[in-house]
Structures are given as structure tokens and as C-alpha cells.
Amino acid sequence: MATAPPPCSALFQPLAVWLSILNTLPSRYIHAIHTEDPGLEEPAATRERLKQGFPRGATRRMTQPGLLIATALADLAPGEDDTLVYASCYSESRALESYLESFPSPSPTLFQTSIHPGAVQQAFIGRQQPVRHFFPHTGRPQLVVQAVQTALLAPTPRTILCGGEERGTWLREQRAASDRTSVFALLLTPEPAAALGKISLVATDDTVAERFLLPAFFDALHARRAIDAAVAPGLRLTLTWQ
């Protein structure tokens, strides 16, 4: 005997639960921020500018994003029990370009650099510090919302949301690398006292999302501009400064 199909309310229950979670998604408060906008600065120039902040010889194999992220994180003093969320669309593009350019006689040194751990790992290796909660994100249209959502849902009192890109050369022409170098790092906590700003995701009736990519998020952080954008269908990102 055939069973009756479930009522419509049962079919839509998972969606209702998800919307309920979004409606109660906590906000986080910004207690420290570090942004780097070096423009067209070459990796060698970045290394020379920042080398005083690292142990002697530590920067030799570090990538440009690694140097910048390590500098940004040093200002935020991450702890072992903090949640760390990292967002990058293209990551270490220059290291890959340099290695591929060495063919048909591939360079072992450039190969090692091209497979070097990502920017955050480089920072923590240099600090000789473990981290318990690390969530790297990549992508394009949904990268910002996914990284912010992860940061807001983190179970730890302190969360560091960081990310950025490295300016490519010939990969940029193939739309496989960023056209600029930029890095940001935010220290987020649930405490409003003495906060610099507030970041939230809010459920809305919006059915169309804006094209809100990582460079736009960085620009708002760097210029301390407010954000109010529909970053995904039914989800709006807001950022206010005190």
C-alpha cells in the first residue's frame, strides 16, 4: 500500500530551520584592525620594508602575502585558542608564476616556494605557534559572505578574520590572479565595550545578491566605510563604525 506524501510544511522544514538560524546569527564587534595596501610594490620591496619585524633570515622564503599577513597578525596578537578565518581568491599567485617561468629547466628552489604553506601558515610557522581553529576559504562570488559567516559563528571568544590577494603578472592577464595586492585582519569579539565597529549578517527578503567581492570588502575596511549590501539571496552584510 502506497504511503501518502509528507505535507508541504514538512518539506519546507529544513529551509525554515536555516532561516531561523540566519535570523539569530550573532553580530561581532571589531576591536582591532590592520590593513595593508602596498599598491604596485614588488615582493622584494615588501620583504625589504618589513624584514625588521622578523627573525634574521626568516623572510627569505616567505611570499608577499605571507609577509603582509604575518605583519597584520602580529598587531592582533592571535592566541592558540582563537578562531582564525582566512579568505583569498587567488592566494600565492606570484610564487606559482615564478616557478612556471623557470621551465623548461624547473627550479627546485622556486618549486619549494610555489608549494610553500599559505600566508597564515607562514605567519604561524614563523611564530612557532599552533592554532586550534583555522578555516581557510577561497572562491569568488560567495567568498566574503562565507568567510564572514564562519567568523560570526565561531565558538571562541576571539575570532580573527583576515585575507587578501597578491598582484599577479601574466596570470592576471588570464584572469587567474589579482590585479592588486591587499591584506586585512580584523579582531572580532562578542563584547561591544570599546569596539571600533560592528559586523553583522541579517536575513532579509532580498532575492538578488549584489556583486560584492573581496576587493570591495577590503576597500571598505581600509577606508573605514560602512557596508550595507545584499551579499547573497536572503542575506545582507552590514558593517558600521563607531
N, C-alpha and C positions, 0 to 999 in steps of 0.2 A: 504494500500500500504506500503510495507516494505521500511524502510529508509536505505540509504547507510551507511556503517560503516564509522567511522571517519578516516581521513587519518592517516598514521603511525606517522607523525610529531606530531599530537595531542595526540596520545597515549603515546609518549615519552616525552611530555612537562613537567610533574612533575619531571622526572629524570633530565632533562636539568636545571630546576629551582634549584633543590637540588645541582647539581654540580656547578652551578653558585654561590650559597651561600658558598660552600666549598672553591671555588677559591678566594673568597673575605673575608674569615674568618680572623678576625684581629689577630695579634700577641699581646702578653702581655709581659711585662718586669718584671723580678724578682728584687724586691727592698729589700727583707729581706727573710731569710731562717732559719729555725730551724729544726734540725733532731735529733732523739734520737735512739740509737742502743744499748740497755742495755744487749744484749746477752741473757744469761740464768738467768738473775736476776729475782728473785721471786717477786710477787706483794708486799709482806710485806717489802722486802728490798727497792723496789721502793718507797713505802709510807714513809719509814724512811728517805730515801735520799732526798725526795722532800718536806717533810712536812713543812719546814721553809717558803716555798713560799705560804702557805695557812693559812687562819684563824685557830685558835686553834679548834681542833675537826672536821674540815671540811673534812678531808681526811678519816675519819673512814669508811664511806660507799662508797667511791669512788673506781671504778675499776682501774686496772693498765692502760688501755688506757685512761681513764678519767684523771688520774693524769698526764700522759705524754702529752696528747693533751692540757690540761689546761696550763701546763708549756710552751708548744710551742706557744700557742696563746697569752700568757702574753707578750712574747717577741715581737709579731707583733702588739699588741695594737689594736684589732679589734674594730670598731665602730658600732653603731646601724644601720647605713645606708650602711655598707659594704655588699657585697655578700659573703656568706660562702659556699664552696663546700666541702663535706666530702666523702671520699672513703674508704670503708673497705669491704673485702670479708667475714670475719668471725666475726668481732666485739668482743663483750664481752664473749668470749668462756669460760674463767676460772670461771666466776660467774655462768654460767649455769652448768658447771661440778660440782662445789661445791654443788649446790642445789640438783642435781640429786644424788650425793653421799650420801646425808643425808637421803634418803629413806631406809627403809620403815617408818621412822618417820621424815617426811619432816620438815625442819627447817623454821619457819616463817621469821627469820632474813635473812637466805640465799635466801629465796624466794623473799624478798624485794630487795635484791641486784641483783638477777637474772633478775628482770624486771625493774631495775633502768634505767633511761634515758641513751641514748648513750653518748659516750665520749664528743662530742661537747656540748650537752645539760648540762652535768655535769659541764663543764667549765663555761658556761654562767649562770647556777644557782648559782655557787659559786661567780661569779662576780656581780650577781643580775642585769644583763644587758640583754635587749631584742635584737633580731636581726631580721631585716625585710626580708632578702632574704637568705634562708637556703635550700640547695639542697643536701640531702644525697644520695649516690649511693652505690649499692652493686652489686655483680656479680663476674665474673671471667675473661673470655677471653676478654670482651669488657669494663671492668671496668675502665682501665686507659684512654682509648680514650673518653669514655662518660664523665668522670669527667673533663678531660682537655677541652673538647668541651664546657661543661657547663660553665667553668671558663672563656673561651675566649669569649663567647657570653654574658657574664653578662653585664647588662646595667649600672652598677655603676662604678665610677672612681677607686675604690679599690676593689679587689677581693682576698679572702684568699682561697687557695686550700690546703686542709690538708687531712690526712688519716693515716692509719696504721693498724697493727694487734697485737693481743695478743697471746703469745705462749700457746698452749693447752697442755693437758697431754694425757688422754686416748681418747679424741675426735680427737686428732692429729693422733692417730693410725688408726682411722676410716676415715681419710681424711676429717674430718669435723671441723678442726681447723688449725691454722697456726703452723708452726714448729719454729717460731721465733717471738720475739716482736720487733716492729719498728714503729716509728711515724715520720711524716714530716709535715711541714707547710710552705707555700710559700705566700708571699705578692706580688700580681701582680697588675700592673697599665699599662695604655697605654703610659706612659711617658718614653722615652729612657734615659733621663739625669740621670747620676749616677747609672745606673742599674747594677746589678750583672750578669744578664744573660737575655736570650730571649727564650720564648717558643712559638711554632707555630704548627698549623696543616695545611698541604698543600695537595691539591688534586693532585693525580698522576695517572698514567696508571697501577699501580700495581694491579694485580688481586688476589694475595695471600698475606695474612697477616702473620706476624711473631707472635710467641707465646711470647707476651710482657705483663707480668703480673705485679701486683702491687709491689712485692718484687724487680723486676728488675728496676722499676721506682724509688723506694726508694734507691736502691744501687747507681744509677747514681746521685741522688740528694746528698746523704751522702758523696760520693767521689768526687763530683763536676765534674762528667764526662759528656761529650757531648752525646746526643742521636740523632740518625738518623735511625728510624725504621718504617717499614710499619705496622702500628698498626691495620689497617682494610683495606679491599679491597678498593682501590682507595684513601686511606688516609694515610699520612705519618706524624709522630711526629718528630719534631726537637727541640733540646734544645742545646743552645750554651752558654758558659760562657765568660764574659769579661776578 
